[in-house]
Amino acid sequence: MGAFLIDLLQVLVGVIIGAIIGFFVARKYMKKYMKQNPPINEQMIKAMMTQMGRTPSQKQVNQMMKAMNKYMD
């Protein structure tokens, strides 16, 4: 009975450690992926502003991109 509890405890500890390591590896991978493939680019911002009835200047687009990049970091 004692050996069974020790084995069960080892399995539980292994699962917990694996979940923690998996979380941090997945988090690092997603940060790297989002940095390489940003979800919004300049063309999307221009299209969004045009749909809202505004003609965006390049300065406005640059400000939006800078704000998005600041938010992502």
Secondary structure, DSSP 8 states (H G I E B T S, - for coil): -HHHHHHHHHHHHHHHHHHHHHHHHHHHHHHHHHHHS-S--HHHHHHHHHHTT----HHHHHHHHHHHHHHH-
